Amino acid sequence: MNPTTLHMPPSAWAASAPPAPVGTPLDTQAQADVVVVGGGFTGLSTALHAAEAGARVVLLEAAEVGWGASGRNGGQVNPGFAFDPPRTRQKYPAEVADRMIRFVGSAPDLVFDLVRKHALDCEALRPGWLQPAHRDTALPDLEARCDAWRALGVDMRMLDGAQTRALIGSARYTGALLDPRGGSVHPLAYARELARVATALGVRIHARSPATALEREGGGWTVRTPAGAVRAPRVVIATNGYTDGLIPDLKQSVVAANSFQVATAPLSPALSQQILPGRHAVSDTRRLVLYYRKDAQDRLILGGRGQFGEPTAAADYAHLHKAVAALFPALAAQPIDYRWSGRVAMTVDRTPHLHEPASGLLVALGYNGRGIAMATAMGRAIAAHLGGAADALPFPVTSVRTIPFHGLRRAYVGAATAWYMLRDEL
Ligand SMILES: Cc1cc2nc3c(=O)[nH]c(=O)nc-3n(C[C@H](O)[C@H](O)[C@H](O)COP(=O)(O)OP(=O)(O)OC[C@H]3O[C@@H](n4cnc5c(N)ncnc54)[C@H](O)[C@@H]3O)c2cc1C
């Protein structure tokens, strides 16, 4: 990566976040207990929690804190991952499955606890997360999900058509699942606020400091940047969809796919009362999920999968403009003020990956587009693991496996996207 070109792209979040923390490039030879590479939620939460436990932490970020997916996402703080509890239990041994279910189910609690504990100024709200069925055949799956989590004590409930339409303000749906654990944050503000707290706890955050080499030296590691280096016994790699060649094969172990978003001009008070009056976060049941919410300025912020390459023109977002108008005909002529995209790291098994390619080197990535809560909780778990806690890691530690024909990913992601779009239409 070339850090001089890595400016925060324009977005509704960049336009309304508190100022970026000052993080000067690393230009010395430093020592630490832990070096964290990557300044998104995974890296920031690892750094914050490790520092809280007394470790000396240096965080290296190629661009600026929140520059990756963490500062560009939809801000939906959602529990769970690709598999509901029964499927998780089918796929993994009982003890592993139980740990995973507990982890993904409680991850949003950590986000909102951090907000409270550190008074993070990030527009946090927790009215719940809605999953409306994009067609009736999706309702049985939602009902099964509802039953599975209710059996674990979560107060989820199914909403009928009228209730769904009242909470969303769209006539498109005939039912939805309401998950009380979900909510939303201003994602870039959340990232910058985590950085503020981490810095206050002693973490040295260096922006515009890409880790360019990682060398085993003695019992520890040296992480090099263009103008400096840090030595530490432990290194955590938290580079997710922006992973480069620092760790052999890591980039080829995930597919970095683009997710696109648009933000409308602020809605009038009358429209805002009709559309998402309770400020729920929404993700529908399409294979290529459409997700949306309102922000603090009453903009509708809607996202979905986009083309594989980086968008270059407003036309690249045309499918999202259409989705806004289809869901909310009253917004058909609402100006779109911002369009932006970011990279999510997708894994073949749809589960986040934890790797330990060598002693003292830990890697966490692959939240498959649902990383606000999971990455935050992953950071805490990694910090606990580094501090010596047994069984702190929520997912099995696996070896780095490259995806076959990774070089053709553009073609197969494009083909899969077209196929799923067609199936969603049908
Ligand atoms: C458009 C979009 C919408 C999304 N919506 C949601 C949502 O609503 N809810 C949800 O839960 N999740 C959502 N996600 C997913 C979520 O944002 C991510 O899972 C999460 O932010 C991942 O955090 P991270 O810290 O692992 O990675 P990132 O935030 O991507 O951070 C990785 C960082 O590593 C840095 N880096 C890379 N290489 C180096 C290097 N060599 N040296 C130093 N630094 C390096 C990058 O500059 C980057 O800042 C969305 C993602 C996108 C892109």
PDBQT file of the ligand as one rigid body, heavy atoms in Angstrom, charges set to zero:
ROOT
HETATM    1  C1  LIG A 501     -19.360  -1.019   3.024  1.00  0.00    +0.000 C 
HETATM    2  C2  LIG A 501     -19.302  -1.930   4.223  1.00  0.00    +0.000 A 
HETATM    3  C3  LIG A 501     -20.439  -2.084   5.006  1.00  0.00    +0.000 A 
HETATM    4  C4  LIG A 501     -20.395  -2.909   6.154  1.00  0.00    +0.000 A 
HETATM    5  N1  LIG A 501     -21.469  -2.917   6.997  1.00  0.00    +0.000 NA
HETATM    6  C5  LIG A 501     -21.389  -3.569   8.184  1.00  0.00    +0.000 A 
HETATM    7  C6  LIG A 501     -22.408  -3.449   9.147  1.00  0.00    +0.000 A 
HETATM    8  O1  LIG A 501     -23.369  -2.696   8.971  1.00  0.00    +0.000 OA
HETATM    9  N2  LIG A 501     -22.293  -4.183  10.284  1.00  0.00    +0.000 N 
HETATM   10  C7  LIG A 501     -21.196  -4.975  10.540  1.00  0.00    +0.000 A 
HETATM   11  O2  LIG A 501     -21.143  -5.618  11.588  1.00  0.00    +0.000 OA
HETATM   12  N3  LIG A 501     -20.177  -5.054   9.658  1.00  0.00    +0.000 NA
HETATM   13  C8  LIG A 501     -20.230  -4.367   8.513  1.00  0.00    +0.000 A 
HETATM   14  N4  LIG A 501     -19.185  -4.402   7.625  1.00  0.00    +0.000 N 
HETATM   15  C9  LIG A 501     -17.996  -5.211   7.988  1.00  0.00    +0.000 C 
HETATM   16  C10 LIG A 501     -17.118  -4.509   9.022  1.00  0.00    +0.000 C 
HETATM   17  O3  LIG A 501     -16.925  -3.164   8.664  1.00  0.00    +0.000 OA
HETATM   18  C11 LIG A 501     -15.761  -5.229   9.107  1.00  0.00    +0.000 C 
HETATM   19  O4  LIG A 501     -15.991  -6.602   9.367  1.00  0.00    +0.000 OA
HETATM   20  C12 LIG A 501     -14.873  -4.682  10.214  1.00  0.00    +0.000 C 
HETATM   21  O5  LIG A 501     -14.780  -3.282  10.133  1.00  0.00    +0.000 OA
HETATM   22  C13 LIG A 501     -13.500  -5.322  10.116  1.00  0.00    +0.000 C 
HETATM   23  O6  LIG A 501     -12.622  -4.639  10.967  1.00  0.00    +0.000 OA
HETATM   24  P1  LIG A 501     -11.078  -4.931  10.893  1.00  0.00    +0.000 P 
HETATM   25  O7  LIG A 501     -10.437  -4.104  11.934  1.00  0.00    +0.000 OA
HETATM   26  O8  LIG A 501     -10.842  -6.403  10.977  1.00  0.00    +0.000 OA
HETATM   27  O9  LIG A 501     -10.644  -4.495   9.423  1.00  0.00    +0.000 OA
HETATM   28  P2  LIG A 501     -10.570  -3.038   8.733  1.00  0.00    +0.000 P 
HETATM   29  O10 LIG A 501     -11.457  -2.066   9.401  1.00  0.00    +0.000 OA
HETATM   30  O11 LIG A 501     -10.737  -3.222   7.274  1.00  0.00    +0.000 OA
HETATM   31  O12 LIG A 501      -9.095  -2.557   9.059  1.00  0.00    +0.000 OA
HETATM   32  C14 LIG A 501      -7.947  -3.098   8.467  1.00  0.00    +0.000 C 
HETATM   33  C15 LIG A 501      -6.888  -2.008   8.522  1.00  0.00    +0.000 C 
HETATM   34  O13 LIG A 501      -5.614  -2.593   8.243  1.00  0.00    +0.000 OA
HETATM   35  C16 LIG A 501      -4.841  -1.604   7.617  1.00  0.00    +0.000 C 
HETATM   36  N5  LIG A 501      -3.700  -2.274   6.983  1.00  0.00    +0.000 N 
HETATM   37  C17 LIG A 501      -3.693  -3.148   5.953  1.00  0.00    +0.000 A 
HETATM   38  N6  LIG A 501      -2.436  -3.559   5.686  1.00  0.00    +0.000 NA
HETATM   39  C18 LIG A 501      -1.626  -2.937   6.569  1.00  0.00    +0.000 A 
HETATM   40  C19 LIG A 501      -0.217  -2.961   6.818  1.00  0.00    +0.000 A 
HETATM   41  N7  LIG A 501       0.613  -3.716   6.102  1.00  0.00    +0.000 N 
HETATM   42  N8  LIG A 501       0.275  -2.186   7.814  1.00  0.00    +0.000 NA
HETATM   43  C20 LIG A 501      -0.546  -1.415   8.571  1.00  0.00    +0.000 A 
HETATM   44  N9  LIG A 501      -1.880  -1.370   8.384  1.00  0.00    +0.000 NA
HETATM   45  C21 LIG A 501      -2.416  -2.119   7.403  1.00  0.00    +0.000 A 
HETATM   46  C22 LIG A 501      -5.783  -0.923   6.663  1.00  0.00    +0.000 C 
HETATM   47  O14 LIG A 501      -5.327   0.362   6.284  1.00  0.00    +0.000 OA
HETATM   48  C23 LIG A 501      -7.083  -0.909   7.483  1.00  0.00    +0.000 C 
HETATM   49  O15 LIG A 501      -7.277   0.333   8.146  1.00  0.00    +0.000 OA
HETATM   50  C24 LIG A 501     -19.208  -3.636   6.463  1.00  0.00    +0.000 A 
HETATM   51  C25 LIG A 501     -18.077  -3.490   5.667  1.00  0.00    +0.000 A 
HETATM   52  C26 LIG A 501     -18.114  -2.639   4.554  1.00  0.00    +0.000 A 
HETATM   53  C27 LIG A 501     -16.881  -2.491   3.710  1.00  0.00    +0.000 C 
ENDROOT
TORSDOF 0
